[in-house]
Every structure is written in structure tokens, then in C-alpha cells.
Amino acid sequence: QVQVVESGGGLVQPGGSLRLSCAASRSIISIHTMGWYRQAPGKQRELVAQFTSGGDTNYADSVKGRFTISRDSAKISMYLQMNSLKPEDTAIYYCRWFSSHRGESFWGQGTQVTVSS
């Protein structure tokens, strides 16, 4: 079983930055996508940023130009650099690997990001 651990959340003032990290305990085969999601109170979980199967990146319109997703060459770690944070970015952030092998998803435990003055 793959264990996924996230870190890097916290409290930051508007306009500040945070870097989230996510690590899988072992290599995941047949990665289709890997990315970051978030869920704010009372809202559905939404995609923030991801790598596609072809290696391209997709971003939610609300974070374009402010957030950057990256990963290591082994694809067992990924990161989310978040700049110019806004109060509406407040949410629990989750990382996820989706494998086309048996259609499995591997989620992190979530990390709280709070943007407030």
C-alpha cells in the first residue's frame, strides 16, 4: 500500500507565500495524473493544479499566475508553490496520484492552508 504524506500548510497573511510538499512511500506505476486539490468549508473539492499524462500542467483559473506545481524526476514527490495568497485560497489542500493501473487513486491526508490577516 502506498502511503502519501503532505506537509507545508499553515497560517499566512494575504499576499504571502507557502510551499506545500507531498511524498509517496514508493514509486507508483502507470501514473495518469498527479496534482493538487483543495476543499474549502461548505464547498466541493476542486482541482487546483495537475500534471497530465503527457507531462503538461493544468491550473484552475483562480490560481493561474500565482501557483506553480512541480515534481521530482522519479515522480514520487510533488510540490505546490503558492504566491500572492488570498483569503479565498483558504482550504484543506490534498495531493493525489491517479494510476491507470486498476484505476487507483492515492491521496494525501490533507494540509490546512489559512490566509488571514
For each residue, the residues with C-beta under 8 A, 3 or more apart:
1:
2: 24 25 26 28 97 106
3: 24 25
4: 22 23 24 25 95 97 106 107 108 109
5: 22 23 25 108 109
6: 9 20 21 22 93 94 95 108 109 110 111
7: 20 21 22 111
8: 18 19 20 21 111
9: 6 18 20 93 111 112 113
10: 18 112 113 114
11: 114 115 116
12: 16 17 18 85 113 114 115
13: 16 115 116 117
14: 85 86 87 115 116 117
15: 84 85
16: 12 13 85 115
17: 12 81 82 83 84 85
18: 8 9 10 12 82 85 113
19: 8 79 80 81 82
20: 6 7 8 9 36 79 80 82 93 95 111 113
21: 6 7 8 77 78 79
22: 4 5 6 7 36 77 78 79 80 95 108
23: 4 5 76 77
24: 2 3 4 27 28 76 77 97 106
25: 2 3 4 5
26: 2 76
27: 24 74 75 76
28: 2 24 31 75 76 97 99 106
29: 99 101
30: 99 100 101
31: 28 34 53 75 97 98 99 100
32: 53 98 99 100
33: 50 51 52 53 96 97 98
34: 31 50 51 71 75 78 95 96 97 98
35: 47 48 49 50 51 58 69 78 95 96
36: 20 22 47 48 49 50 69 78 80 93 94 95 96
37: 45 46 47 48 93 94 95 96
38: 45 46 48 89 91 92 93 94 113
39: 43 44 45 46 91 92 94 110
40: 43 88 90 91 92
41:
42:
43: 39 40 46 91
44: 39
45: 37 38 39 94
46: 37 38 39 43 60
47: 35 36 37 50 58 60
48: 35 36 37 38 59 60 63 67 80 93
49: 35 36 57 58 59 60 63 67 68 69 80
50: 33 34 35 36 47 57 58 69
51: 33 34 35 55 56 57 69 71 78
52: 33 55 56 57 58
53: 31 32 33 100
54:
55: 51 52
56: 51 52
57: 49 50 51 52 69
58: 35 47 49 50 52
59: 48 49 63 64 67 69
60: 46 47 48 49 63 64
61: 64
62: 88
63: 48 49 59 60 66 67 82 89
64: 59 60 61 67
65:
66: 63 82 83 84 85
67: 48 49 59 63 64 80 81 82 83
68: 49 80 81 83
69: 35 36 49 50 51 57 59 78 79 80 81
70: 78 79 81
71: 34 51 75 77 78 79
72: 75 76 77 78
73:
74: 27 77
75: 27 28 31 34 71 72 78
76: 23 24 26 27 28 72
77: 21 22 23 24 71 72 74
78: 21 22 34 35 36 51 69 70 71 72 75 95
79: 19 20 21 22 69 70 71
80: 19 20 22 36 48 49 67 68 69 93 95
81: 17 19 67 68 69 70
82: 17 18 19 20 63 66 67 85 89 113
83: 17 66 67 68
84: 15 17 66
85: 12 14 15 16 17 18 66 82 89 113 115
86: 14 89 115
87: 14 90 115 116
88: 40 62 115
89: 38 63 82 85 86 113 115
90: 40 87 113 114 115 116
91: 38 39 40 43 113
92: 38 39 40 110 111 112 113
93: 6 9 20 36 37 38 48 80 110 111 112 113
94: 6 36 37 38 39 45 107 108 109 110 111
95: 4 6 20 22 34 35 36 37 78 80 107 108
96: 33 34 35 36 37 105 106 107 108
97: 2 4 24 28 31 33 34 105 106
98: 31 32 33 34 103 104 105 106
99: 28 29 30 31 32 102 103 104 105 106
100: 30 31 32 53 103
101: 29 30 104
102: 99
103: 98 99 100
104: 98 99 101
105: 96 97 98 99
106: 2 4 24 28 96 97 98 99
107: 4 94 95 96
108: 4 5 6 22 94 95 96 111
109: 4 5 6 94
110: 6 39 92 93 94
111: 6 7 8 9 20 92 93 94 108
112: 9 10 92 93
113: 9 10 12 18 20 38 82 85 89 90 91 92 93
114: 10 11 12 90
115: 11 12 13 14 16 85 86 87 88 89 90
116: 11 13 14 87 90
117: 13 14
